Amino acid sequence: MVWEENSIMARRGVARGEAGLTHELTEDRQGVYHYVYGPYAEPVLRIRPGDIVVAETRDAFEGVIKTADDKPSELLHMPFLNPQCGPIAVEGAEKGDVLCVRIHSIKPRGPQPVGTTALISEFGGLVGTMQTAMLNQPLPEIVRKLEVTEDGIRFSPRITLPYEPFIGTLGVSPEIEAVSSLQPDYWGGNMDLPDVGPGAILYFPVHHKDAYLYLGDCHATQGDGELCGVAVEIASTTTVQVDLIKGWQIHWPRLENERMITAIGSARPLEDAARIAYRELVRWLADFGFEEIDAYFLLTQAGKVRLGNMVDPKYTIGASISKAYLSQN
């Protein structure tokens, strides 16, 4: 498990031939899961750049929704959702650095892995919410339990969805704020972007000494937008490798995989999230020798956008471009 030679990591001078130590972050070791990103909790784990962490995450509801007969309104207590593993302190990380998180695998955790999706009162992309207040009556509360394996997700007797796992909530501590794990922003957080899956490398601007990495809220699959507000939520065993880049100034999360580079923005309204993401991608293309105006023109013709979520306190957009263009400049 090493960084590829053509990754941004390698371009920035961090290309490891061997991984560091492997740390097991089990439920017992984690103890209390956190619902806040911030610098005030004591680290549950301390690692060095290059180390691997195997974390046992809980689902977004911390497992309290157990059957299809359960009513979320009787069991869930806002804002205690999206329990996070961490914080994980990364030795040597300082404000102004970039923390790199390579996702190796996300496996459903059993003994009989089951995913949860649901309709929750006043929550979702096509209903009235606390922010978009309507007099209409809420939709009925409905819970569905779905059998999940790495071979597929049994959505119905006739439909099997592919297992396309990703980390819904991933990021680092802000400098002084303590922020709900339901919130995405410049530190990462609850982005719900389906590209944050195995094979991806995430880049986060470090704001606090030792970075304080948090992760949780894994999904077995999700369509763009997380339309009803709930993906196929699973408990997982997630393996990531963590590293550090010195002297690279970025302001918002970034992502790369084999095919593309992506800048990520989170805001309301949705177009502001898209503006942030595309502006940051224009700036990233400067690393590859593009003039800003040329990058603007190129993204107008070849840029792609991915809708992470349109249901959380802020919406998330990933703006990307194929890596094939980067070597042609």
C-alpha positions as CSV (number, residue, x, y, z in Angstrom):
1,M,0.0,0.0,0.0
2,V,2.0,2.9,-1.3
3,W,1.4,6.3,-2.9
4,E,1.4,6.0,-6.7
5,E,4.4,7.6,-8.5
6,N,2.1,9.9,-10.4
7,S,0.0,11.1,-7.5
8,I,0.0,14.6,-6.2
9,M,1.8,13.2,-3.2
10,A,4.7,12.2,-5.3
11,R,4.7,15.5,-7.1
12,R,5.0,17.2,-3.7
13,G,7.9,15.1,-2.7
14,V,6.1,12.5,-0.5
15,A,6.4,9.1,-2.2
16,R,6.9,6.3,0.3
17,G,8.1,2.9,-0.7
18,E,6.8,1.3,2.5
19,A,3.8,2.1,4.8
20,G,4.4,3.0,8.4
21,L,2.8,1.4,11.5
22,T,-0.7,0.0,11.4
23,H,-3.0,1.1,14.2
24,E,-6.3,-0.6,15.2
25,L,-8.9,1.9,16.2
26,T,-11.6,-0.5,17.6
27,E,-14.8,0.5,19.2
28,D,-13.3,-0.3,22.6
29,R,-10.2,1.8,22.0
30,Q,-12.3,4.7,20.6
31,G,-14.6,4.6,23.6
32,V,-16.8,7.7,23.2
33,Y,-17.5,8.7,19.6
34,H,-17.6,12.4,18.9
35,Y,-20.4,14.6,17.3
36,V,-18.2,17.7,17.0
37,Y,-15.1,18.6,15.0
38,G,-12.8,20.7,17.0
39,P,-9.5,21.1,18.9
40,Y,-10.9,20.4,22.4
41,A,-11.2,16.6,22.6
42,E,-8.2,14.6,23.7
43,P,-6.8,12.5,20.8
44,V,-7.8,8.9,20.9
45,L,-4.7,7.9,18.8
46,R,-1.4,9.4,17.9
47,I,0.3,8.5,14.7
48,R,3.2,9.5,12.5
49,P,3.0,10.4,8.8
50,G,2.8,7.3,6.7
51,D,1.0,5.3,9.3
52,I,-2.2,3.3,8.6
53,V,-5.3,3.4,10.7
54,V,-8.0,0.6,10.6
55,A,-11.1,2.2,12.2
56,E,-14.3,0.7,13.3
57,T,-16.9,3.3,12.4
58,R,-20.6,3.3,13.6
59,D,-23.4,4.2,11.3
60,A,-24.8,7.7,11.2
61,F,-27.5,6.8,13.7
62,E,-25.0,5.0,16.0
63,G,-27.0,1.8,15.5
64,V,-30.1,2.8,17.4
65,I,-32.4,2.2,14.4
66,K,-32.6,-1.6,14.6
67,T,-35.7,-2.6,12.7
68,A,-38.0,-1.3,9.9
69,D,-40.7,-0.7,12.5
70,D,-38.6,1.9,14.4
71,K,-39.5,5.5,14.2
72,P,-36.5,7.9,13.9
73,S,-38.3,10.7,15.7
74,E,-38.6,8.5,18.8
75,L,-34.9,7.3,18.7
76,L,-32.8,10.1,17.3
77,H,-31.8,13.2,19.2
78,M,-30.5,16.1,17.2
79,P,-27.7,17.0,16.9
80,F,-26.3,13.7,18.1
81,L,-25.9,12.2,14.7
82,N,-22.8,11.2,12.6
83,P,-20.6,9.7,15.4
84,Q,-17.0,10.2,14.5
85,C,-13.8,8.2,15.2
86,G,-11.0,10.4,16.4
87,P,-9.6,12.8,16.9
88,I,-6.4,11.2,15.5
89,A,-3.3,13.4,16.2
90,V,-0.7,13.4,13.4
91,E,2.8,14.0,14.6
92,G,4.4,17.1,12.9
93,A,1.3,18.5,11.4
94,E,1.1,22.3,11.8
95,K,-1.1,25.1,10.6
96,G,-0.3,25.7,6.9
97,D,0.5,22.1,6.1
98,V,-1.7,19.7,4.2
99,L,-3.0,16.4,5.6
100,C,-3.3,13.6,3.1
101,V,-5.7,10.7,3.7
102,R,-5.5,7.8,1.3
103,I,-8.6,5.5,1.5
104,H,-7.6,1.9,1.1
105,S,-10.8,0.0,1.9
106,I,-14.3,0.3,3.4
107,K,-15.9,-3.0,4.5
108,P,-19.3,-3.5,6.0
109,R,-19.2,-4.6,9.6
110,G,-21.4,-7.4,10.8
111,P,-21.9,-10.1,12.0
112,Q,-24.7,-9.8,9.4
113,P,-24.1,-6.4,7.7
114,V,-27.3,-4.4,7.3
115,G,-27.7,-0.9,5.9
116,T,-30.3,1.6,7.0
117,T,-32.1,4.2,5.0
118,A,-35.1,6.2,6.0
119,L,-37.5,9.1,5.6
120,I,-37.1,11.5,8.5
121,S,-39.6,14.2,9.3
122,E,-38.6,17.6,7.9
123,F,-35.4,16.3,6.4
124,G,-34.6,15.8,2.8
125,G,-34.1,17.4,-0.6
126,L,-37.8,17.4,-1.8
127,V,-39.6,18.3,1.5
128,G,-40.1,21.3,3.7
129,T,-37.3,21.6,6.3
130,M,-36.4,23.8,9.3
131,Q,-34.5,26.1,6.8
132,T,-37.1,25.9,4.0
133,A,-40.2,26.1,6.1
134,M,-43.5,24.9,4.6
135,L,-47.0,24.5,5.9
136,N,-47.3,21.1,4.2
137,Q,-47.5,18.1,6.4
138,P,-44.2,16.0,6.6
139,L,-43.9,12.8,4.8
140,P,-44.5,9.6,6.8
141,E,-41.5,8.2,8.7
142,I,-40.3,5.1,6.9
143,V,-37.3,2.9,7.7
144,R,-35.8,0.3,5.3
145,K,-33.2,-2.2,6.3
146,L,-31.1,-3.5,3.4
147,E,-28.8,-6.5,3.3
148,V,-25.3,-5.3,2.5
149,T,-22.4,-7.3,1.2
150,E,-19.4,-6.4,-0.9
151,D,-21.2,-8.2,-3.8
152,G,-24.2,-5.9,-3.7
153,I,-27.0,-4.3,-1.8
154,R,-30.4,-5.9,-1.8
155,F,-32.7,-2.9,-2.4
156,S,-35.7,-5.0,-3.4
157,P,-36.5,-8.5,-4.6
158,R,-35.8,-7.3,-8.2
159,I,-33.1,-4.6,-7.7
160,T,-29.6,-5.1,-6.4
161,L,-27.5,-2.0,-6.1
162,P,-23.7,-2.1,-6.5
163,Y,-21.6,-1.8,-3.4
164,E,-19.9,1.6,-3.9
165,P,-18.7,2.6,-0.4
166,F,-17.4,5.9,0.7
167,I,-16.7,8.0,3.8
168,G,-19.6,10.5,4.3
169,T,-17.9,12.6,6.9
170,L,-14.1,13.1,6.9
171,G,-11.9,16.0,7.8
172,V,-9.7,17.9,10.3
173,S,-10.2,20.2,13.2
174,P,-10.9,23.9,12.6
175,E,-8.5,26.2,14.4
176,I,-10.7,27.3,17.3
177,E,-14.3,26.4,16.4
178,A,-16.2,23.4,17.7
179,V,-18.6,22.4,14.9
180,S,-21.3,19.8,14.5
181,S,-20.3,16.7,12.5
182,L,-23.4,17.3,10.4
183,Q,-21.7,20.4,8.9
184,P,-19.3,20.5,5.9
185,D,-17.0,23.4,5.3
186,Y,-13.4,24.3,4.7
187,W,-12.2,21.6,7.1
188,G,-14.1,18.8,5.3
189,G,-16.7,17.3,7.5
190,N,-20.1,16.0,6.3
191,M,-19.5,16.4,2.6
192,D,-21.3,13.2,1.5
193,L,-19.3,13.1,-1.7
194,P,-19.4,9.7,-3.3
195,D,-15.9,10.1,-4.7
196,V,-14.5,9.9,-1.2
197,G,-14.1,6.1,-1.6
198,P,-11.4,3.5,-1.9
199,G,-8.5,4.6,-4.1
200,A,-9.1,8.3,-3.4
201,I,-6.6,10.6,-1.7
202,L,-8.1,13.5,0.2
203,Y,-6.1,16.7,1.0
204,F,-7.1,18.9,3.9
205,P,-5.6,22.2,5.0
206,V,-4.3,21.9,8.5
207,H,-5.6,24.5,11.0
208,H,-4.5,23.1,14.3
209,K,-1.3,21.5,15.7
210,D,-1.4,17.7,15.0
211,A,-4.3,18.2,12.5
212,Y,-6.8,16.1,14.6
213,L,-8.3,13.9,11.9
214,Y,-12.0,12.7,12.3
215,L,-13.9,10.1,10.2
216,G,-17.2,8.3,10.2
217,D,-20.6,8.1,8.6
218,C,-19.7,5.5,6.0
219,H,-22.2,4.7,3.2
220,A,-22.6,1.5,1.2
221,T,-23.8,3.5,-1.7
222,Q,-25.5,6.9,-2.4
223,G,-26.9,8.7,-5.4
224,D,-25.7,12.3,-6.1
225,G,-27.4,14.7,-3.7
226,E,-28.3,12.1,-1.0
227,L,-31.8,13.1,-2.1
228,C,-34.0,12.0,0.9
229,G,-31.2,12.8,3.3
230,V,-30.2,9.3,4.2
231,A,-27.9,7.1,2.1
232,V,-27.4,3.3,2.8
233,E,-25.8,4.0,6.2
234,I,-23.5,1.3,7.5
235,A,-21.1,0.4,10.3
236,S,-17.7,-0.2,8.7
237,T,-14.1,-1.3,9.1
238,T,-12.3,1.5,7.2
239,T,-8.6,1.5,6.4
240,V,-6.8,4.8,5.6
241,Q,-3.2,5.8,5.3
242,V,-2.3,9.3,6.6
243,D,0.5,11.5,5.4
244,L,1.6,15.1,5.4
245,I,2.7,17.7,2.9
246,K,4.7,20.7,4.0
247,G,4.7,24.0,2.2
248,W,1.5,23.6,0.1
249,Q,-1.1,26.2,0.7
250,I,-4.7,25.2,0.0
251,H,-7.9,26.6,1.5
252,W,-10.5,23.9,0.9
253,P,-10.5,20.1,0.7
254,R,-9.1,18.5,-2.5
255,L,-9.3,15.0,-3.9
256,E,-7.6,12.9,-6.5
257,N,-8.1,9.4,-7.8
258,E,-6.7,7.5,-10.9
259,R,-8.9,9.5,-13.2
260,M,-9.3,13.1,-12.0
261,I,-8.5,15.9,-9.6
262,T,-11.3,17.5,-7.7
263,A,-11.7,20.6,-5.6
264,I,-14.5,20.6,-3.0
265,G,-16.7,23.5,-1.9
266,S,-19.5,23.6,0.7
267,A,-22.0,26.5,1.1
268,R,-25.5,27.6,0.8
269,P,-26.9,28.4,-1.8
270,L,-25.8,25.6,-4.0
271,E,-24.3,27.8,-6.6
272,D,-21.9,29.3,-4.1
273,A,-20.6,25.8,-3.3
274,A,-20.0,25.3,-7.1
275,R,-18.2,28.7,-7.3
276,I,-15.9,27.8,-4.4
277,A,-15.1,24.4,-5.9
278,Y,-14.4,25.7,-9.4
279,R,-12.4,28.7,-8.1
280,E,-10.2,26.3,-6.1
281,L,-9.8,24.0,-9.1
282,V,-8.7,27.0,-11.3
283,R,-6.0,27.7,-8.7
284,W,-5.0,24.1,-8.5
285,L,-4.5,24.0,-12.2
286,A,-1.8,26.7,-11.7
287,D,0.3,24.0,-10.1
288,F,0.3,22.3,-13.5
289,G,1.5,25.4,-15.3
290,F,-1.9,26.8,-16.4
291,E,-2.5,30.5,-16.5
292,E,-5.6,31.4,-14.6
293,I,-7.5,32.6,-17.6
294,D,-6.6,29.5,-19.6
295,A,-7.7,27.3,-16.7
296,Y,-11.0,29.2,-16.6
297,F,-11.5,28.6,-20.3
298,L,-10.5,24.9,-20.0
299,L,-12.9,24.2,-17.1
300,T,-15.7,25.9,-19.0
301,Q,-15.3,23.2,-21.7
302,A,-14.0,20.2,-19.8
303,G,-14.9,20.6,-16.1
304,K,-17.3,18.2,-14.4
305,V,-19.3,18.7,-11.2
306,R,-20.4,16.1,-8.6
307,L,-23.2,16.9,-6.2
308,G,-22.3,15.6,-2.7
309,N,-25.3,16.5,-0.6
310,M,-28.2,18.9,-1.0
311,V,-29.7,18.2,2.4
312,D,-27.2,19.2,5.1
313,P,-26.7,22.6,6.8
314,K,-24.4,23.4,3.8
315,Y,-24.4,21.8,0.4
316,T,-21.3,20.2,-1.2
317,I,-20.0,20.3,-4.7
318,G,-16.9,18.6,-6.2
319,A,-15.5,20.3,-9.3
320,S,-13.1,18.1,-11.3
321,I,-11.1,17.7,-14.5
322,S,-9.6,14.6,-16.1
323,K,-5.9,14.0,-15.3
324,A,-5.4,13.4,-19.0
325,Y,-5.4,17.2,-19.6
326,L,-2.8,17.9,-16.9
327,S,0.0,16.2,-18.9
328,Q,-1.0,17.9,-22.1
329,N,-0.3,21.5,-21.0
